[in-house]
Protein backbone atom coordinates (compact mmCIF):
# COMPACT_ATOMS: atom_id res chain seq x y z
CA UNK A 1 0.00 0.00 0.00
CA UNK A 2 1.10 3.50 -0.80
CA UNK A 3 0.56 6.55 1.41
CA UNK A 4 -2.25 8.75 0.11
CA UNK A 5 -1.81 12.43 -0.69
CA UNK A 6 -3.66 15.03 1.36
CA UNK A 7 -6.04 15.58 -1.55
CA UNK A 8 -6.78 11.87 -1.83
CA UNK A 9 -7.38 11.63 1.93
CA UNK A 10 -9.79 14.60 1.79
CA UNK A 11 -11.67 13.04 -1.11
CA UNK A 12 -11.98 9.64 0.57
CA UNK A 13 -13.01 11.22 3.87
CA UNK A 14 -16.04 12.76 2.13
CA UNK A 15 -17.37 9.24 1.55
CA UNK A 16 -17.20 8.34 5.26
CA UNK A 17 -19.82 9.96 7.42
CA UNK A 18 -18.62 10.89 10.92
CA UNK A 19 -14.97 9.96 10.34
CA UNK A 20 -12.46 12.78 10.76
CA UNK A 21 -8.77 13.34 10.16
CA UNK A 22 -6.59 13.42 13.24
CA UNK A 23 -3.01 14.69 13.38
CA UNK A 24 -2.69 14.42 9.58
CA UNK A 25 -2.03 10.67 9.61
CA UNK A 26 -5.01 9.11 11.38
CA UNK A 27 -8.71 8.81 10.72
CA UNK A 28 -10.98 8.58 13.73
CA UNK A 29 -14.62 7.72 14.39
CA UNK A 30 -16.59 7.76 17.63
CA UNK A 31 -19.36 5.19 17.96
CA UNK A 32 -22.01 5.61 20.66
CA UNK A 33 -24.02 2.66 22.01
CA UNK A 34 -27.07 2.30 24.21
CA UNK A 35 -25.13 0.29 26.79
CA UNK A 36 -21.63 -0.87 27.65
CA UNK A 37 -22.00 -4.47 26.50
CA UNK A 38 -23.28 -3.45 23.07
CA UNK A 39 -20.07 -1.45 22.61
CA UNK A 40 -18.02 -4.45 23.71
CA UNK A 41 -19.81 -6.69 21.19
CA UNK A 42 -18.96 -4.14 18.50
CA UNK A 43 -15.30 -4.10 19.56
CA UNK A 44 -15.22 -7.90 19.30
CA UNK A 45 -16.57 -7.69 15.74
CA UNK A 46 -13.93 -5.08 14.88
CA UNK A 47 -11.21 -7.29 16.33
CA UNK A 48 -12.30 -10.24 14.16
CA UNK A 49 -12.44 -8.05 11.04
CA UNK A 50 -9.01 -6.58 11.83
CA UNK A 51 -7.48 -10.04 12.17
CA UNK A 52 -8.91 -11.09 8.79
CA UNK A 53 -7.06 -8.31 6.96
CA UNK A 54 -4.13 -8.02 9.41
CA UNK A 55 -4.76 -4.30 9.89
CA UNK A 56 -5.45 -3.36 13.49
CA UNK A 57 -7.03 -0.14 14.78
CA UNK A 58 -6.43 1.65 18.03
CA UNK A 59 -9.61 1.19 20.05
CA UNK A 60 -10.57 3.15 23.15
CA UNK A 61 -13.60 2.17 25.19
CA UNK A 62 -15.19 4.85 27.34
CA UNK A 63 -18.31 3.22 28.81
CA UNK A 64 -20.88 3.56 25.97
CA UNK A 65 -18.45 5.28 23.60
CA UNK A 66 -16.01 3.38 21.37
CA UNK A 67 -13.31 5.43 19.63
CA UNK A 68 -11.61 3.85 16.62
CA UNK A 69 -8.42 5.22 15.05
CA UNK A 70 -6.75 3.94 11.88
CA UNK A 71 -3.39 4.56 10.24
CA UNK A 72 -0.85 2.55 8.26
CA UNK A 73 2.37 2.41 10.27
CA UNK A 74 4.41 1.01 7.39
CA UNK A 75 3.58 4.08 5.28
CA UNK A 76 3.61 6.63 8.13
CA UNK A 77 0.15 7.81 7.17
CA UNK A 78 -3.10 6.83 5.55
CA UNK A 79 -3.54 4.33 2.73
CA UNK A 80 -6.46 2.86 0.81
CA UNK A 81 -6.48 0.01 3.33
CA UNK A 82 -7.39 2.39 6.16
CA UNK A 83 -10.40 3.62 4.25
CA UNK A 84 -11.41 0.11 3.13
CA UNK A 85 -11.32 -1.03 6.76
CA UNK A 86 -13.29 2.04 7.88
CA UNK A 87 -16.02 1.18 5.34
CA UNK A 88 -16.12 -2.36 6.71
CA UNK A 89 -16.46 -1.02 10.28
CA UNK A 90 -19.35 1.19 9.20
CA UNK A 91 -21.15 -1.87 7.79
CA UNK A 92 -20.60 -3.77 11.05
CA UNK A 93 -21.96 -0.83 13.02
CA UNK A 94 -25.06 -0.50 10.85
CA UNK A 95 -25.78 -4.22 11.32
CA UNK A 96 -25.85 -3.68 15.09
CA UNK A 97 -27.97 -0.55 15.40
C-alpha positions as CSV (number, residue, x, y, z in Angstrom):
1,X,0.0,0.0,0.0
2,X,1.1,3.5,-0.8
3,X,0.6,6.6,1.4
4,X,-2.3,8.7,0.1
5,X,-1.8,12.4,-0.7
6,X,-3.7,15.0,1.4
7,X,-6.0,15.6,-1.6
8,X,-6.8,11.9,-1.8
9,X,-7.4,11.6,1.9
10,X,-9.8,14.6,1.8
11,X,-11.7,13.0,-1.1
12,X,-12.0,9.6,0.6
13,X,-13.0,11.2,3.9
14,X,-16.0,12.8,2.1
15,X,-17.4,9.2,1.5
16,X,-17.2,8.3,5.3
17,X,-19.8,10.0,7.4
18,X,-18.6,10.9,10.9
19,X,-15.0,10.0,10.3
20,X,-12.5,12.8,10.8
21,X,-8.8,13.3,10.2
22,X,-6.6,13.4,13.2
23,X,-3.0,14.7,13.4
24,X,-2.7,14.4,9.6
25,X,-2.0,10.7,9.6
26,X,-5.0,9.1,11.4
27,X,-8.7,8.8,10.7
28,X,-11.0,8.6,13.7
29,X,-14.6,7.7,14.4
30,X,-16.6,7.8,17.6
31,X,-19.4,5.2,18.0
32,X,-22.0,5.6,20.7
33,X,-24.0,2.7,22.0
34,X,-27.1,2.3,24.2
35,X,-25.1,0.3,26.8
36,X,-21.6,-0.9,27.7
37,X,-22.0,-4.5,26.5
38,X,-23.3,-3.4,23.1
39,X,-20.1,-1.5,22.6
40,X,-18.0,-4.5,23.7
41,X,-19.8,-6.7,21.2
42,X,-19.0,-4.1,18.5
43,X,-15.3,-4.1,19.6
44,X,-15.2,-7.9,19.3
45,X,-16.6,-7.7,15.7
46,X,-13.9,-5.1,14.9
47,X,-11.2,-7.3,16.3
48,X,-12.3,-10.2,14.2
49,X,-12.4,-8.1,11.0
50,X,-9.0,-6.6,11.8
51,X,-7.5,-10.0,12.2
52,X,-8.9,-11.1,8.8
53,X,-7.1,-8.3,7.0
54,X,-4.1,-8.0,9.4
55,X,-4.8,-4.3,9.9
56,X,-5.5,-3.4,13.5
57,X,-7.0,-0.1,14.8
58,X,-6.4,1.6,18.0
59,X,-9.6,1.2,20.1
60,X,-10.6,3.2,23.1
61,X,-13.6,2.2,25.2
62,X,-15.2,4.9,27.3
63,X,-18.3,3.2,28.8
64,X,-20.9,3.6,26.0
65,X,-18.5,5.3,23.6
66,X,-16.0,3.4,21.4
67,X,-13.3,5.4,19.6
68,X,-11.6,3.8,16.6
69,X,-8.4,5.2,15.0
70,X,-6.8,3.9,11.9
71,X,-3.4,4.6,10.2
72,X,-0.9,2.6,8.3
73,X,2.4,2.4,10.3
74,X,4.4,1.0,7.4
75,X,3.6,4.1,5.3
76,X,3.6,6.6,8.1
77,X,0.2,7.8,7.2
78,X,-3.1,6.8,5.6
79,X,-3.5,4.3,2.7
80,X,-6.5,2.9,0.8
81,X,-6.5,0.0,3.3
82,X,-7.4,2.4,6.2
83,X,-10.4,3.6,4.3
84,X,-11.4,0.1,3.1
85,X,-11.3,-1.0,6.8
86,X,-13.3,2.0,7.9
87,X,-16.0,1.2,5.3
88,X,-16.1,-2.4,6.7
89,X,-16.5,-1.0,10.3
90,X,-19.3,1.2,9.2
91,X,-21.1,-1.9,7.8
92,X,-20.6,-3.8,11.0
93,X,-22.0,-0.8,13.0
94,X,-25.1,-0.5,10.8
95,X,-25.8,-4.2,11.3
96,X,-25.8,-3.7,15.1
97,X,-28.0,-0.5,15.4
